[in-house]
Structure formats: structure tokens, C-alpha cells
Amino acid sequence: MELIETGKIVGTHGIAGDVKVQAWADSPDVLLDFEYIYIDGRRFDIEYAKIHKNNVLYKFYGIDNLNKAELLRNKVIYVERSFFDLEDGEFFIKDLLTLSVFDADTGINYGTITDVLKTGANDVYQITDENGVIRMIPAIKDVIIETDIENKIMKIRPLNGLFDEN
């Protein structure tokens, strides 16, 4: 079973043991339909989940007061990878990190993806080459030509001026 980091408990809510989770997904709604999650390798069964101020509130069975909930603060939550049904062109960030990035037309190796930044409009991929030079590319269809997770390769076609040196 492979687990995927999906969020972090950032606080408590009320006195009955609810925890507030910052979702590491495009939308917090993604975290509403699970029956259980994992924290520190331990399974927590979910009594209910709901959205509250762009976070997810979880109520776990057995966590029935503020003191118990407080012990979970700052813990990362994990979900089984098999629970997700990704559409074509959707990837987990962890699968993108370390992909080698090549120019689709010239074959130039620009480096590897070292970070994914969430900007709102679209993600931005940080590419670092062997000399430590960092380049940023927007994760849009005009730039990303092919993403091959299995072979750890991404082919891009940089927009005019994207990599111009100043």
C-alpha cells in the first residue's frame, strides 16, 4: 500500500475533538469522501468530514475532546494512493519531482523538476539544472508537451522569451 501526503492538521475546531486540515490538493473537496486516513502510520477512521473556511474539518472516531485533538496538531495526513482516480494529465506532485525536463524540439536537457508552486491560475514548475541554475515554467498545455511518469521524463516547448538571459 502506497500512501500519499494529502494535507496537514493545522488546528482544532470546537471542544468535541474536530481537527482542521489544510488540504494539499487543488480543492479541499478532494478530502471529503474518505472513510479513513493515516497519521504517523496509524489508521484513523473518519466519523464525518466537512468544509469550513477552505479547510477540511475531520471528526475521528475515538478523538472525542479538545485535548486528544490537540495532540494531532501539525501532523501530516496520508491517504492510500489507490483511493484517487486521476484524470488524464493529472499527477501527484511527488510523481513530478525529479522528472528530467527536455526540450521537445531540440532535446536539450534543462534539468529536473525540484519544486511545484501553486499560484492560483496554474502551477509553476521549478527546474534546476546540474549547475544549480533555476528556471520556472508554467504548467500549461502550450508549454508541457509530454509527461511520462514511468520513464521520469517531461518534454516541454518553452514560450518565446521564457528562458532568455537578461
Summary of the structure (lengths in Angstrom):
residues: 166
radius of gyration: 19.3
end to end distance: 47.5
largest distance: 60.0
contacts: 429
relative contact order: 0.15
helix: 10%
strand: 46%
